Amino acid sequence: MGNLFCCIQVDQSKVAIKERFGKFDEVLEPGCHCLPWFLGSQLAGELSLRLQQLDVRCETKTKDNVFVNVVASIQYRALAHKASDAFYKLSNTRTQIQAYVFDVIRASVPKLLLDDVFEQKNEIAKAVEEELEKAMSAYGYEIVQTLIVDIEPDEHVKRAMNEINAAARMRLAANEKAEAEKILQIKRAEGEAESKYLSGLGIARQRQAIVDGLRDSVLGFSVNVPGTTAKDVMDMVLVTQYFDTMKEIGASSKSSAVFIPHGPGAVRDVAAQIRDGLLQGSSH
């Protein structure tokens, strides 16, 4: 109906290409335009000025012979002041952009190791953008942004990389566990050494207290009972201790059978042994 009345409408964010007798005439901006078809004018087509996105998946090989799929996202748009170039010079814009992306990626990635590809993806994206900008500006297109959105190695390679990472983490965990066990053993040994030292110190003090108590008892008995010697008093104290020990052994419900020599001679020998032991302890 618009062509019948020689009027056409160009939508917002678009431009229209007007031809006259098959030759480019002008670019029509958004709005209503008169197009007298009887004078040879016609609408050749429309061109969108909106930002468009093209995702390109490119398979290539790294320097260490690992095949990867690199996914690049290209954001581009046609320039209004170069709409005629964008409409007439390219028959398939997306295919043209894809060809340049393939060329740059397959020239850049084979120079890098797999780990470097992940680390330098911004540099790869920048190289693609520069090459596209230089090539597509001549055809009336602007490259707004180029992103490397994904790098996918072969499935076997990803599994191997995960296993290497897992092994490294397990080795680190084993080292930490061994270090912790080492610290525990050192602390346990230090605790045992300190415990034995304090136990020995307590036994030494106990023996010293016993010797001091016996000495005081002997001295006090010798003073209060004239005619007795220190040896007599010591023997009597030791014999008393001997019988007290026998009484405690017999009174204990958990005691087993204990065979010891008994008699006057045996008591004398026990007293001599205890006295010698106490004297040695006091000398140390």
Backbone as a ProteinNet text record, in pm:
[ID]
protein_1_A
[PRIMARY]
MGNLFCCIQVDQSKVAIKERFGKFDEVLEPGCHCLPWFLGSQLAGELSLRLQQLDVRCETKTKDNVFVNVVASIQYRALAHKASDAFYKLSNTRTQIQAYVFDVIRASVPKLLLDDVFEQKNEIAKAVEEELEKAMSAYGYEIVQTLIVDIEPDEHVKRAMNEINAAARMRLAANEKAEAEKILQIKRAEGEAESKYLSGLGIARQRQAIVDGLRDSVLGFSVNVPGTTAKDVMDMVLVTQYFDTMKEIGASSKSSAVFIPHGPGAVRDVAAQIRDGLLQGSSH
[TERTIARY]
84.9	0	87.7	201	290.6	346.8	385.6	439.9	333.5	207.7	100.3	90.7	111.3	106.6	245.1	346.4	485.2	545.2	501.5	556.5	602.5	715.4	765.9	802.6	808.3	844.5	968.9	1067.6	1190.7	1186.9	1197.4	1188.3	1313.6	1294.7	1406.1	1515	1640.9	1759.4	1784.3	1724.9	1750.1	1770.5	1834.1	1841.9	1800.2	1749.8	1705.7	1793.8	1813.7	1895.7	1802.2	1811.7	1726.4	1806.6	1749	1811.9	1722.2	1784.8	1710.4	1760.2	1669.4	1701.6	1817	1814.7	1913.5	2044.5	2058	2182	2158.5	2259.8	2246.5	2219.9	2119.3	2082.2	2115.4	2058.9	2085.1	2045.9	2086.8	2052.6	1938	1830.6	1712.5	1717.7	1706.7	1708.1	1572	1560.5	1431.6	1325.4	1205.6	1095.6	1018.5	937.8	856	922.4	929.3	996.4	910	923.6	853.4	941.4	884.9	961.2	881.3	894.6	815.5	864.5	801.3	845.5	831.1	736.3	716.3	830.8	915.5	1034.3	1159.9	1143.8	1258.2	1313.9	1254.1	1304.4	1247.1	1333.8	1289.4	1370.7	1317.2	1384.6	1467	1599.2	1686.7	1689.3	1672.4	1675.9	1699.3	1696.6	1720.3	1843.9	1904.9	2025.1	2008.6	2022.8	2007.1	2132.9	2111.8	2223.7	2242.9	2166	2177	2305.9	2347.3	2464.9	2431.7	2514.5	2493.8	2609.9	2581.1	2683.4	2694.7	2819.7	2848.4	2944	2902.3	2987.5	3054.4	3187.3	3265.9	3341.9	3323.5	3396.5	3504.9	3628.9	3742.8	3826.7	3852	3937.4	4079.6	4173.5	4313.6	4401.7	4532.6	4628.7	4727.9	4763.8	4859.6	5002.5	5097.5	5238.3	5277.8	5212.7	5241.9	5146.8	5094.9	5017.8	4889.3	4818.3	4688.8	4581.3	4481.9	4373.4	4272.7	4236.9	4142.1	4038.5	3920.9	3816.6	3810.3	3839.3	3836.7	3708.2	3629.9	3503.5	3521.8	3505.8	3519.8	3383.1	3355.3	3229.5	3260.1	3205.7	3232.9	3107.4	3120.2	3010.1	3041.8	2950.2	2976	2845.7	2859	2741.1	2780.3	2680.3	2702.5	2705.3	2786.9	2797.1	2699.2	2625.1	2521.6	2581.6	2695.2	2753.2	2824.8	2837.2	2895.4	2796.4	2669.1	2566.3	2572.9	2607.8	2614.6	2725.5	2841.5	2950.1	2907.3	2841.7	2799.3	2694.9	2612.6	2504.9	2556	2647.7	2685.6	2815.3	2907.7	3040.4	3048.5	2959.5	2963.4	2832.8	2845.7	2725.2	2686.4	2784.8	2756.4	2852.7	2805.1	2892.4	2941.7	2854	2890.4	2996.4	2983.5	3084.3	3219.1	3218.2	3342.8	3412.4	3335.8	3393.6	3449.3	3375.8	3419.4	3552.3	3570.4	3694.9	3813.8	3796.8	3905.9	3936.2	3832.1	3854.5	3933.5	3896.6	3970.4	4117.1	4140.1	4276.6	4363.3	4309.9	4389.5	4411.8	4306.5	4320.6	4416.5	4405.5	4492.6	4635.3	4656.6	4792.8	4851.1	4766.9	4814.8	4829.4	4727.5	4726.4	4839.5	4874	4983.8	5119	5132.6	5258.6	5265.4	5154	5144.9	5124.2	5175.5	5145.1	5001.5	4948.6	4808.6	4783.7	4872.7	4854.8	4862.4	4949.5	4962.2	4838.4	4769.9	4647.3	4543.2	4529.3	4434	4476.9	4607.4	4656.4	4653.4	4669.1	4682.2	4560.6	4443.8	4325.6	4288.3	4320.5	4292.3	4377.8	4503.7	4590.8	4541.8	4490.2	4435.2	4312.9	4225.7	4106.8	4144.3	4248.3	4291.6	4345.5	4420.4	4473.6	4360.4	4258.1	4143	4070.5	4051.3	3979	4053.3	4185.6	4263.3	4256	4265.4	4260.3	4121.6	4016.8	3881.5	3852.1	3896.5	3872.6	3939.6	4059.7	4132.5	4064.9	4011.2	3951.6	3808.6	3727	3584.2	3553.6	3644.7	3617.2	3605.4	3671.7	3663.2	3528.4	3453.2	3322.4	3207.5	3236.4	3130.9	3084.1	3166.6	3129.6	3228.8	3177.7	3259.3	3262.4	3382.7	3398.3	3397.9	3291.7	3276.2	3356.4	3346.2	3413.3	3439.4	3555.6	3589	3628	3562.4	3586.3	3615.7	3712.9	3734.8	3657.6	3541.6	3449.9	3474.2	3543.8	3564.9	3684.1	3758	3867.9	3846.5	3818	3781.8	3885.5	3974.5	4066	3990.1	4058.2	4000.1	3964.5	3862	3812.2	3920.6	4002.4	4111	4213.8	4239	4335	4281.6	4151.6	4092.9	4097.6	4071.9	4078	4220.4	4318.3	4457.6	4497.6	4451.9	4482.6	4420.4	4296.9	4232.8	4306.4	4355	4428.1	4560.7	4627.3	4752.8	4727.4	4620.7	4586.4	4550.8	4472.4	4434.2	4556.3	4649.7	4771.1	4855.6	4864.4	4942.2	4879.6	4746.5	4678.8	4692.8	4686.3	4703.8	4845	4944	5081.5	5099.4	5036.6	5043.4	4974.6	4858.9	4788.5	4870.3	4937.8	5021	5137.3	5198.1	5307.6	5259.5	5142.5	5087.7	5054.5	4998	4963.8	5088.8	5193.6	5319.4	5381.9	5374	5429.5	5352.5	5219.4	5139.3	5172	5187.9	5223.5	5362.1	5452.5	5587.2	5580.4	5500.7	5487.1	5425.4	5324.2	5261.5	5360.7	5442.3	5541.4	5645.6	5686.8	5785.3	5726.3	5601.9	5538.1	5515	5478.2	5457.2	5588.6	5697.8	5827.6	5872.3	5848.4	5884	5801.1	5672.5	5588.9	5634.4	5670.1	5719	5850.5	5939.5	6066.2	6042.7	5953	5923.2	5856.2	5766.9	5699.4	5798.6	5889.6	5990.1	6082.6	6117.2	6203.9	6135.5	6008.2	5935.5	5911.9	5886	5868.2	5996.3	6109.1	6237.1	6266.1	6230.6	6252	6164.5	6041.1	5953.1	6004	6052	6106.7	6228.3	6313.7	6433	6394.7	6296.3	6251.4	6185.3	6109.8	6046.7	6151.8	6252.9	6358.8	6432.9	6454.3	6523.7	6439.6	6306.5	6218.6	6217.8	6217.2	6221.6	6350.3	6461.6	6591	6593.4	6541.5	6539.6	6450.4	6336	6246.5	6309	6374.9	6441.2	6555.7	6627.5	6738	6686	6578.4	6521.1	6468.2	6407.5	6356.3	6469.7	6576.4	6691	6753.5	6771.3	6831	6742.1	6608.7	6517.2	6511.7	6512.5	6509	6638.2	6749.6	6878.9	6887.5	6829.2	6833.9	6741.5	6622.6	6523.5	6552	6622.2	6654.5	6806.1	6861	7007.6	7058.9	7176.2	7242.4	7215.5	7129.1	7102	7186.3	7226.3	7305.1	7213.6	7265.5	7187.7	7156.8	7249.6	7227.1	7112.9	7106.4	6997.3	6862.1	6857	6731	6692.8	6790.3	6764.2	6711.7	6772.5	6726.4	6582.7	6551.3	6415.7	6314.2	6348	6258.1	6236.5	6344.6	6333.8	6250.7	6268.3	6188.5	6041.2	6014.1	5874.9	5816.1	5892.7	5847.2	5824.9	5909.5	5898.9	5765.8	5732.6	5607.5	5485.5	5494.9	5384.4	5359.4	5467.7	5454.3	5388.1	5429.4	5368.5	5220.1	5183.5	5042.6	4962	5016.5	4944.6	4930.1	5031.8	5022.4	4912	4904.8	4802.3	4662.9	4648.9	4517.1	4461	4547	4500	4421.5	4299.9	4215.7	4262.7	4343.8	4388.8	4531	4588.2	4726.7	4733.5	4842.3	4869.1	4959.6	4987.2	5076.2	5216.7	5277.7	5414	5498.8	5607.3	5696.7	5821.7	5842.9	5961.4	6020.2	6149.3	6210.5	6169.3	6141.8	6099.3	6171.3	6205.4	6278.9	6372.2	6432.1	6522.7	6635.3	6696.4	6807.3	6760.4	6643.6	6591	6556.4	6498.2	6465.4	6591.3	6696.6	6822.6	6877.8	6869.4	6918.2	6836.3	6703.5	6618.8	6652	6672.4	6706.5	6837.4	6935.6	7065.3	7050.8	6970.9	6951.7	6879.8	6774.9	6701.7	6790.8	6870.1	6957	7062.1	7120.4	7220.5	7158.6	7036.8	6970	6940.5	6891.3	6860.5	6987.1	7095.1	7220	7274	7262.8	7307.1	7222.3	7089.9	7002.6	7034.7	7064.1	7096.5	7229.9	7323.9	7455.2	7443.3	7348	7325.8	7249.6
-120.8	0	124.8	116.7	231.5	260.6	152.3	172.5	227.1	193.9	242.7	394.6	448.8	594	657.9	579.6	628.4	669.3	609.5	639.7	510.5	520	405.5	454.6	360	390.9	311.9	383.2	319.9	319.8	200.8	188.4	243.1	271.3	318.3	211.5	255.1	168.4	97.7	148.9	94.3	208	175	266.8	188.3	260.2	196.3	243.2	155.4	185	210.3	332.3	373.1	365.5	303.5	292.1	359.8	405.7	466.8	405	336.5	262	164	98.2	-5.4	46.8	178.3	236.6	300.6	289.1	347	496.1	540	681.4	748.3	698.9	759	661.6	700.2	624.2	695.8	626.1	684.1	661.7	770.5	762.9	714.3	677.8	635.7	744.7	702.2	796.1	760.6	856.3	836.3	907	834.6	890	866.4	960.4	948.5	871.7	770.3	685.4	669	763.6	758	645.3	532.7	416.2	436	523.4	546.5	628	689	761.1	676.2	545.4	454.4	433.9	496.9	481.1	353.9	284.8	164	142.2	60.2	27.5	-99.5	-86.3	-202.1	-293.5	-236.5	-317.5	-230	-293.8	-224	-280.7	-196.2	-236	-199	-296.9	-271.9	-206.7	-106.6	-38.9	-88.4	-188.6	-240.3	-320	-328.8	-407.6	-555.5	-626.2	-768.5	-848.3	-974.3	-1061	-1188.7	-1229.8	-1353.2	-1438.1	-1559.8	-1652.4	-1746.9	-1750.3	-1831.2	-1936.7	-2063.3	-2173.9	-2219.9	-2212.7	-2245.1	-2355	-2462.5	-2570.1	-2548.5	-2553.9	-2534.9	-2615	-2606.1	-2684.6	-2591.9	-2624.3	-2543.4	-2587	-2517.1	-2546.7	-2683.4	-2728.9	-2860.9	-2967.6	-2943.4	-3042.5	-3086.3	-2991.8	-3018.5	-2947.7	-3022.9	-2963.9	-2898.8	-2775.3	-2699.6	-2634.2	-2612.6	-2534.9	-2398	-2294.4	-2157.1	-2090.6	-2041.5	-1976.3	-1825.9	-1753.3	-1607.5	-1544.1	-1439.3	-1366.2	-1228.2	-1201.5	-1077.4	-990.1	-868.8	-772.4	-662.6	-642.9	-550.5	-480.8	-374.5	-303.8	-226.2	-200	-122.9	26.2	101.6	246	316.7	410.8	478.9	556.5	621.2	702.5	617.8	488.1	397.4	286.3	319.8	217.5	158.8	240.3	189.2	85	110.4	11	-118.2	-104.5	-223.3	-302.5	-236.3	-305.4	-369.7	-299.8	-346.2	-426.8	-398.7	-459.7	-601.4	-634.5	-768.6	-840.3	-964.2	-1044	-1122.3	-1159.9	-1235.4	-1187.3	-1094.8	-1033.2	-1134	-1220.6	-1313.9	-1413.6	-1459.9	-1552.4	-1484	-1359.2	-1284.1	-1264.7	-1226.9	-1208.3	-1340.5	-1448.3	-1579.7	-1620.2	-1589.8	-1624.2	-1550.6	-1422.7	-1347.1	-1400	-1438.2	-1492.7	-1622.1	-1710.8	-1834.9	-1807.4	-1712.5	-1683.7	-1635.4	-1544.4	-1487.7	-1591.4	-1664.2	-1762.4	-1873.8	-1922.8	-2032.6	-1986.6	-1855.8	-1803	-1771.6	-1747.7	-1707.7	-1825	-1910.7	-2018.1	-2118.6	-2160	-2257.8	-2209.2	-2082.8	-2030.9	-2041.2	-2081.1	-2080.2	-2220.9	-2244.7	-2368	-2361.5	-2477.3	-2482.4	-2391.8	-2395.4	-2310	-2162.7	-2129.3	-1989.6	-1942.2	-2034.1	-1995.8	-1944.8	-2014.5	-1969.6	-1836.1	-1818.5	-1696.8	-1576.4	-1600	-1489.4	-1478.3	-1518.4	-1511.7	-1366.6	-1273.2	-1132.5	-1081.9	-1128	-1088.5	-1146.9	-1270.8	-1331.3	-1254	-1217.9	-1139.9	-1005	-942.4	-812.3	-824.1	-931.7	-952.4	-974.4	-1051	-1073.1	-941.5	-862	-735.4	-638.9	-630.7	-540.6	-581.3	-712.3	-759.8	-736.9	-763	-742.4	-594.1	-510.3	-366.5	-312.7	-359.1	-312.3	-360.4	-482.9	-538.5	-490.1	-489.1	-461.1	-312.9	-225	-80.4	-39.7	-112.8	-81.6	-121	-203.6	-249	-183	-79.9	-5.7	-64.8	-149.4	-209.9	-170.2	-158.8	-127.1	-248.6	-287.6	-396.7	-333.2	-357.8	-293.7	-367.1	-498.3	-575.4	-716.9	-771.1	-909.9	-979.9	-1092.4	-1165.2	-1312	-1366.9	-1511.9	-1567.2	-1623.8	-1662.4	-1803.8	-1887.4	-2024.7	-2085	-2168.7	-2246.4	-2389.9	-2479.3	-2615.9	-2713.1	-2766.5	-2871.5	-3002.1	-3097.1	-3229.2	-3290.2	-3374.5	-3431.3	-3509.7	-3584.2	-3660	-3565.8	-3454.3	-3357.7	-3294.7	-3260	-3202	-3301.2	-3429.4	-3529.8	-3542	-3539.1	-3547.8	-3426	-3306.9	-3185.5	-3191.3	-3242.5	-3255.6	-3355.5	-3465.1	-3564.4	-3506.7	-3427.4	-3365	-3268.9	-3190.9	-3096.8	-3170.4	-3280	-3357.5	-3420.7	-3472.9	-3534	-3430.8	-3310.3	-3205.3	-3167.2	-3159	-3125.4	-3237.9	-3364.2	-3476.2	-3478.2	-3445.9	-3441.4	-3331.3	-3216.4	-3107.4	-3145.8	-3212.8	-3255.9	-3358	-3450.2	-3549.3	-3482.9	-3383.2	-3311.5	-3239.8	-3177.2	-3108	-3206.1	-3322.6	-3423.1	-3477	-3504.8	-3554	-3450.2	-3323	-3217.1	-3207.9	-3223.1	-3218.7	-3335.8	-3456.7	-3573.4	-3556.4	-3495	-3470.5	-3377.3	-3273	-3178.6	-3247.8	-3334.7	-3407.4	-3499.3	-3569.8	-3660	-3582.9	-3467.3	-3386.2	-3336.3	-3286	-3237	-3349.7	-3469.1	-3583.1	-3623.7	-3625.2	-3659.7	-3555.9	-3426.4	-3322.3	-3335.4	-3372.2	-3391	-3507.9	-3619.8	-3736.1	-3704.4	-3631.6	-3596.4	-3507.5	-3409.3	-3321.2	-3397.8	-3493.8	-3573.8	-3660.3	-3724.6	-3809.1	-3725.6	-3605.5	-3519.3	-3479.4	-3440.1	-3400.6	-3519.9	-3639.2	-3759.1	-3792.5	-3785.4	-3810.5	-3708.9	-3583	-3478.3	-3503.8	-3551.7	-3581.6	-3697.3	-3803.2	-3918.8	-3878.5	-3795.1	-3750.4	-3670.4	-3583.8	-3504.8	-3594.1	-3696.5	-3788.9	-3863	-3913	-3985.1	-3893.8	-3769.6	-3675.8	-3647.4	-3635.8	-3611.6	-3729.9	-3852.4	-3971.3	-3975.3	-3947.6	-3948.1	-3842.3	-3722.4	-3615.7	-3654.3	-3716.8	-3758.4	-3865.2	-3963.8	-4068.4	-4011.6	-3918.6	-3858.1	-3785.7	-3710.1	-3638.1	-3735	-3846.5	-3946.1	-4010.7	-4042.5	-4106.5	-4012.6	-3887.5	-3790.8	-3768	-3756.7	-3734.3	-3853.9	-3976.3	-4096.2	-4110.6	-4079.8	-4092.4	-3995.7	-3878.8	-3779.6	-3820.4	-3869.7	-3902.8	-4036.4	-4129.9	-4262.5	-4273.3	-4248.3	-4254.1	-4396.1	-4407.4	-4535.9	-4600.7	-4546.9	-4605.7	-4534.2	-4614.8	-4556.9	-4527.7	-4453.2	-4420.8	-4545	-4642.7	-4766.9	-4845.8	-4850.7	-4924.1	-4861.9	-4732.9	-4665	-4686.7	-4682.9	-4701.1	-4839.9	-4939.9	-5077.7	-5093.8	-5033.2	-5045.2	-4977.3	-4861.7	-4792	-4872.6	-4931	-5009.3	-5134.1	-5198.4	-5317.2	-5280.1	-5166.7	-5120.7	-5096.6	-5032.7	-5011.3	-5142.7	-5239.3	-5370.7	-5436.7	-5436.6	-5499.3	-5420.9	-5287.7	-5209.3	-5245.8	-5266.7	-5306.9	-5442.3	-5537.4	-5670.3	-5661.7	-5574.8	-5558.4	-5503.8	-5406.5	-5348.6	-5449.1	-5530.7	-5632.7	-5732.7	-5774	-5869	-5809.7	-5682.1	-5618.8	-5585.5	-5578.9	-5541.8	-5655.5	-5625	-5728.2	-5771.5	-5687.4	-5716.8	-5772.3	-5796.9	-5843.7	-5991.1	-6027.2	-6167.7	-6228	-6353.7	-6419.3	-6366.3	-6328	-6273.1	-6361.4	-6415.9	-6502.7	-6424.6	-6402	-6330.9	-6409.2	-6402.9	-6471	-6400.3	-6480.4	-6422.9	-6493.4	-6418	-6467	-6359.2	-6379.6	-6274.4	-6239.2	-6344	-6315.9	-6243.7	-6285.6	-6220.2	-6075.9	-6050.1	-5912.3	-5827.5	-5884.5	-5810.1	-5779.1	-5877.7	-5853.6	-5745.5	-5752.6	-5650	-5512.4	-5504.1	-5375.9	-5322.1	-5414.4	-5370.3	-5318.3	-5390	-5347.5	-5212.5	-5193.7	-5066.3	-4952.2	-4980.6	-4875.5	-4835.8	-4935.5	-4903.9	-4823.9	-4862.4	-4788.9	-4645.9	-4623.2	-4488.4	-4404.4	-4465.2	-4392.4	-4354	-4444.4	-4411.8	-4300.9	-4307.6	-4201.5	-4067.3	-4063.2	-3936.6	-3882	-3974.1	-3925.1	-3861.9	-3908.4	-3846.8	-3716.8
0	0	0	67.1	69.3	-67.7	-139.1	-273.1	-368.4	-342.5	-428.5	-421.6	-301.1	-283.6	-288.2	-330.5	-344.3	-210.9	-101.6	32.1	98.9	169.8	247.5	387	480.5	619.1	657.2	712.7	760.9	913.4	972.8	1118.7	1188.2	1316.6	1398.3	1405.2	1415.9	1421.2	1288.6	1182.6	1050.3	951.3	841.1	727.9	603.8	503.6	379.6	264.2	170	52.7	-66.2	-120.2	-232.9	-362.7	-462.3	-593.1	-699.1	-801.7	-913.9	-1043.2	-1106.3	-1227.9	-1203.8	-1083.2	-1050.8	-997.7	-983.4	-934.2	-797.6	-710.5	-576.8	-586.4	-508.5	-510.7	-377.9	-268.3	-138	-27.9	96.4	216.1	284.8	310.1	372.9	524.2	600.8	747	797.6	926.3	981	964.7	926.8	904.6	778.3	731.3	612.4	492.2	379.9	261.7	138	43.3	-85	-183.3	-243.8	-335.8	-465.7	-559	-684.1	-775.7	-764.6	-839.9	-990.7	-1029.8	-1173.3	-1233.5	-1146.8	-1195.7	-1185.8	-1159.8	-1153	-1015.3	-914	-776.8	-715.8	-639.7	-571.9	-444.7	-358	-231.7	-252.2	-242.5	-262.4	-140.6	-21.2	100.7	222.3	339	465.4	534.2	617.7	691	838.3	927.5	1070	1126.7	1213.9	1280.7	1423.4	1463.5	1599.2	1618.1	1743.4	1778.5	1762.2	1692	1667.1	1725.1	1750.5	1810.4	1730	1709.5	1636.2	1721.6	1753.2	1828.4	1729.8	1735.9	1642.3	1720.5	1684.5	1746.7	1650	1697.5	1612.3	1677.7	1606.3	1656.5	1606.4	1696.7	1660.8	1755.6	1735.5	1813.5	1880.4	2005.2	2079.9	2047.6	2105	2081	2134.2	2242.3	2298	2243.5	2121.7	2045.6	2117.1	2173.5	2236.1	2153.4	2109	2030.5	2124.7	2092.3	2174.3	2083.8	2140.3	2074.7	2140.7	2063.8	2113.3	2065	2159.2	2125.6	2141.6	2030.7	2030.4	2006.4	2081.8	2067.6	2009.2	1889.5	1817.5	1821.1	1873.1	1874.9	1771.7	1678.1	1567.2	1527.5	1448.6	1397.2	1271	1188.8	1066.5	1098.9	1025.1	1045.1	951.7	1010.2	931.3	815.1	836.4	728.7	624.1	648.7	550.7	515.7	522.3	501.4	360.8	261.4	123.4	109.5	175	170.3	238.4	355.5	428.9	350.8	273.1	199.9	70.9	-0.8	-133.9	-136.6	-44	-56.1	-1.1	92	151	122.4	76.9	52.9	178.3	263.3	385	494.7	573.8	674.5	777.9	825.2	931.6	885.5	761.5	708.2	693.1	652.1	636	771	872.2	1006.2	1059.1	1038.6	1084.8	1021.5	894.2	825.6	887.7	918.9	981.8	1122.8	1196	1330.3	1322.9	1230.2	1212.8	1182	1093.4	1050.7	1167.3	1249.2	1358.7	1469.3	1506.8	1615.5	1576	1454.6	1411.4	1383.5	1382	1371.4	1508.5	1608.7	1741.4	1837.5	1845.4	1945.9	1925.9	1802.7	1787.5	1838.8	1868.4	1922.7	2075.2	2138.1	2284.1	2337.1	2459.9	2531.5	2584.3	2621.1	2664.7	2784.6	2884.1	3001.6	2963.9	2866.9	2824.9	2749.5	2681.6	2609.8	2708	2824.4	2925.4	2986.2	3006.3	3070.4	2975.5	2845.8	2750.8	2658.2	2707.2	2621.7	2588.4	2678.8	2648.6	2533.3	2529.7	2418.8	2286.6	2291.9	2170.1	2123.2	2217.2	2181.7	2122.8	2178.7	2127.4	1985.2	1957.6	1822.4	1722.8	1763.1	1674.4	1647.8	1752.1	1736.4	1644.6	1661.6	1576.6	1429.8	1403.6	1265.5	1204.1	1282.2	1231.9	1207.9	1301.6	1287.9	1160.9	1135.5	1016.9	888	891	769.2	748.4	853.3	838.3	826.6	868.4	854.8	707.8	620.6	477.5	419.1	492.1	443.3	518.4	598.5	664.7	796.4	860.4	987.6	1097	1217.8	1335.2	1428.4	1471.2	1568.5	1707.2	1782	1913.5	2020.1	2022.8	2127.5	2077.9	2117.2	2085.8	2215.2	2245.2	2369.4	2339.1	2410.4	2408.3	2527.3	2499.7	2607.7	2657.7	2580.9	2627.1	2555	2629.7	2574.9	2621.3	2528.7	2562.7	2507.5	2592.6	2545.3	2522.6	2463.7	2446.3	2582.3	2583.7	2709.6	2782.5	2710	2773.3	2835.3	2769	2822.6	2950.8	2950.6	3072	3187	3157.7	3263.7	3318.5	3228.3	3272.3	3355.9	3313.6	3389.3	3528.2	3537.3	3668.4	3756.6	3696.7	3774.3	3824.7	3741.2	3783.6	3899	3887	3994.1	4122.3	4108.3	4226.4	4292.7	4210.9	4266.9	4340.8	4284.7	4351.5	4485	4487.2	4612.8	4715.6	4669.9	4761.8	4819	4734	4782.3	4886	4862.1	4958.6	5089.6	5078.1	5199.5	5277.6	5204.6	5273	5345.7	5283	5348.7	5474.2	5464.5	5581.7	5693	5655.5	5755.9	5823.3	5742.6	5799.6	5892.7	5852.7	5937.2	6068.9	6061.6	6183.9	6276	6217.5	6299.1	6361.6	6285.8	6339.1	6460.3	6448.9	6560.2	6681.4	6656.3	6767.8	6837.6	6758.5	6818.1	6898.3	6844.8	6917.3	7048.7	7041.2	7163.1	7263	7211.1	7300	7367.4	7290.3	7347.9	7451	7417.4	7513.9	7641.1	7625.8	7744.2	7828.5	7761.1	7836.1	7908.1	7839.7	7903.1	8024.6	8009.9	8122.2	8236	8199.7	8302.3	8379.5	8305.2	8372.4	8459.6	8410.2	8491.4	8621.6	8610.3	8731.2	8823.1	8762.9	8845.2	8920.8	8850.4	8917.4	9025.2	8996.7	9096.5	9219.6	9195.2	9308.5	9390.8	9322.4	9395.7	9477.8	9418.2	9491.9	9615.2	9598.5	9714.2	9819.5	9770.4	9864.9	9946.9	9878.7	9950.5	10047.8	10003.1	10091	10215.9	10195.6	10310.1	10405.4	10348.8	10433.7	10515.3	10447.3	10518.5	10626.9	10595.2	10695.7	10814.9	10784.3	10893.9	10981.4	10918	10996.6	11080.3	11022	11097.8	11221.5	11201.8	11316.5	11422	11375.9	11471.3	11550.4	11479.6	11546.8	11649.3	11610.5	11701.9	11824.9	11799.4	11910.9	12005.3	11950	12034.5	12114.2	12053.1	12123.1	12240.4	12224.5	12332.4	12447.6	12412.4	12516.2	12585.2	12516.6	12576	12585.8	12703.8	12717.2	12697.4	12641.4	12622.6	12488.8	12413.6	12281.2	12175.6	12079.1	11968.4	11849.9	11757.3	11638.1	11556.8	11556	11481.7	11542.4	11674.7	11739.5	11705.4	11712.2	11680.8	11535.3	11445.3	11303.2	11274.7	11336.1	11317.4	11365.9	11478.6	11532.1	11438.3	11382.5	11291.2	11164.3	11113.7	10990.5	11012.9	11127.5	11157.5	11168.1	11232.6	11242.6	11104.5	11015.3	10879	10806.6	10833.7	10770.1	10806.5	10936.5	10980.2	10929.7	10923.3	10867.1	10721.4	10647.6	10508.2	10496.2	10581.4	10580	10610.8	10702.1	10739.3	10623.3	10549.8	10436.2	10322.6	10301.2	10195.7	10228.9	10354.6	10394.5	10394.3	10421.3	10427.6	10290.6	10186.2	10053	9991.5	9939.4	9880.1	9742	9675.2	9539.8	9536.2	9650.8	9654.1	9618	9551.7	9518.8	9625.6	9608.8	9706.1	9689.6	9802.5	9803	9893.6	9840.1	9916.8	9952.8	10081.3	10128.1	10245.2	10260.1	10376.1	10505.8	10606.1	10733.5	10848.4	10945.5	11061.7	11111.6	11227.4	11282.3	11187.2	11128.6	11036.6	10912.8	10865.4	10744.7	10771.2	10890.7	10924.4	10932.4	10985.9	10995.9	10857.8	10767.3	10631.9	10561	10579.8	10518.6	10574.2	10704.8	10766	10711.5	10695.7	10642.8	10499.3	10417.8	10279.3	10271	10352.7	10351.2	10397	10504.3	10557.5	10454.5	10387.9	10285.5	10170.6	10131.3	10023.2	10060.4	10182.3	10225.9	10238	10289.4	10301.6	10163.3	10067.2	9931.1	9872.7	9897.2	9846.5	9906.3	10036.8	10099.3	10053.4	10018.2	9970.2	9833.9	9747.2	9615.2	9625.3
[MASK]
++++++++++++++++++++++++++++++++++++++++++++++++++++++++++++++++++++++++++++++++++++++++++++++++++++++++++++++++++++++++++++++++++++++++++++++++++++++++++++++++++++++++++++++++++++++++++++++++++++++++++++++++++++++++++++++++++++++++++++++++++++++++++++++++++++++++++++++++++++++++++++

